[in-house]
Amino acid sequence: MSLDVQFVLRVLSSINLTVASAIVLTAFSLVAYILGHNFRNAVARAFSLLLLFVAVVYCGDVMVANAETLRAIEGWLRFQWLGIAFVPAAYLHFSDALARTTGIASQPRRTRVLVGYALGVLTLTAVLSSDLIVRSRGEYPTLAYLQAGPLFWVFALYFVIATLTGARNIQQARLRALTPATRRRMTYLAVAFVAPALGAFPYLLVASLPPDPKVQVVLESLLFVGNVAVSLMIVVMGYAVAYFGALTPDRVIKHSLIHYLLRGPFVGTCVLALILLTPDTERLLGLPRETFLVFSVTGLIVVLQVLINVSKPFIDRLIYRQDREEILWLQELDNRLLTSSDLAQVLENVLTAICEQLRVGGGFVALLSGEGLRLEAVCGSPDRALACMRNLKPNGWALSSSDAPAQNGRRLSLRRDNFRTENGYWLIPLRSKDRQTVLGVLGMEARIYPLAEEEIASLEKMVGQAEIALEDRLLQQTVFAALKQIDPEIQQIQQWRTEPRYATAPPIPSLRVDAEAAEFRQAVKDALSQLWGGPKLTRNPLIQLRAVNQAMGDSEGNPAKALRQTLIQAVEMLRPEGERSFTAPDWLLYNILEMKFIQRQKTSDIARKLAMSESDLYRKQRVAIEEVAKVLVAMEKEAIRPRPAP
């Protein structure tokens, strides 16, 4: 029974080593892809940092599994903290970049990102130079892991808080998404966001495991499930992030990323599995393990590439489910379009076939352009062909009765009088399908004896092929010219398509700063009525005041908090000198403002304390609000006034 457990444990350890290696490969592959396509996007850069730190953690796992000395094992265990220490900061960084993309800007949140990286530096320094966070176990008989130090629990609490804060930021960003595609990708990120934490947090430091093989089997099984989940969620996150900042169509990004993952991480993972899981072949096959791996790895790479190519149509059908017919048509069109080189090759083949069929020494094909004839293909002497072309005027060719337009497609009939002899060449005009336009000229060296009927029939067929190729090429050039004209519009449409739409608040209306203006007094009343929170405060036009903007620095960048602070300051400026009195007339307005809006006491209680009726209280309250408006106007003038130079 013990041998069976040990065997299962060895198998599980090898599988986990393979999965950890695959995670490292996948993470680096995604970083290379995302930075190569979306380097200028803040979300892509932040996600790449997060992936790099996770890759460092798993790279440490791989190295520890292959280390042979206690010093090497402990060194690689501490090396892992180069990733572990910075994962919380990377969480905050990634979630902040995502939130800013949706329009949720916050200076305190960005400050927390910087503080997080600073804490990462301190944590890494403590791990490498002391035992405050982790300490050595002295020996590693089974699983290799460090012990928790006295400050490890502080780091664990920080790790959890940073992860939850990042998750909250992503959830807020997801709620602002308006389009279905953006909302779906935000959901992918929100669900898979826990993957880096699952992969990076050192769980074994908080566990006290007995040296029981059965317990280790259970632990290795849990690690396998967790590692597979982490690898899948990393791919999901990479898939969602790949769309941020990209101007290419979604179908192109999806196609490019999926085939990149298949030909890169997937093939690499299969090769790693073969290398790590192949047993000792010397006893089984009589070959050294290195010799077997050289040929098997090479064969596996070739076979996988062939399988990917064979399955490409099926994969493309899955990727292009909605636009399958259009994509297939575009792919077929791409294979059939004629470039300038393709046309030259077609004409060269036709010209060579004509020269061989008619047993003539040479020939040429010239295309008609706006600047005259241009030599496109030649067989024989180019100088003779160019000399013949100098005096040609293809537009002067008259239509013969045999060149009349055909009712059912192209019709060509070559007779001896269709040829024009020039400088020892027989010249044939190459016309459009309707026979009305000369596209070019085909010339072949004249011979002394006439053409036979079968030679004329063969020549008609090959000249018709040249005409079809020329006309199709000209039509394609017309299409390309039209596409070049609308290319800026296409790029603009792609940019509009890729710009995600997020929920934004309606603009705050402008306000004329005048204590006598009814709308200004109403804004002051609304803000005071919801001084401690509410839409009348957060969406109040008074937020635009310069005095409120100056108070933003002491309010953590929160406009509502800055407005609240400014209003309380304005109320305090109405406070009379001396000891507070509830009966003195000078204190009446201040008492109403302070008790009603700052302390939020009931109107009946305020009227009773001030010994007045509620109707009289409302009248005095209106006067008090007008006084606050005057104070705000004075504060605004003071804020606008230029400061003297020091």
Secondary structure by P-SEA (a helix, b strand, c coil): caaaaaaaaaaaaaaaaaaaaaaaaaaaaaaaaaaacccccaaaaaaaaaaaaaaaaaaaaaaaaacccaaaaaaaaaaaccccccaaaaaaaaaaaaaaaaccccaaaaaaaaaaaaaaaaaaaaaaccccccccccccccbbbbbbccaaaaaaaaaaaaaaaaaaaaaaaaaacccaaaaaaaaaaaaacaaaaaacccccccccccccaaaaaaaaaaaaaaaaaaaaaaaaaaaaaccccccccaaaaaaaaaaaaaacaaaaaaaaaaaaacccccccccccaaaaaaaaaaaaaaaaaaaaaaaaaaaaaaaaccaaaaaaaaaaaaaccccaaaaaaaaaaaaaaaaaaacccccbbbbbcccccccccccccaaaaaaaaccccccccccccccccccccbbbbbcccccccccccbbbbbbccccccccbbbbcccccccccaaaaaaaaaaaaaaaaaaaaaaaaaaaaaaaaaaaaaaaaaaaaaacccccccccbbbbccccccaaaaaaaaaaaaccccccccccccccccaaaaaacccccccaaaaaaaaaaaaaaaaccccccccccccaaaaaaaaacccccccaaaaaaaacccaaaaaaaaaaaaaaaaaaaaaaaaaaacccccc
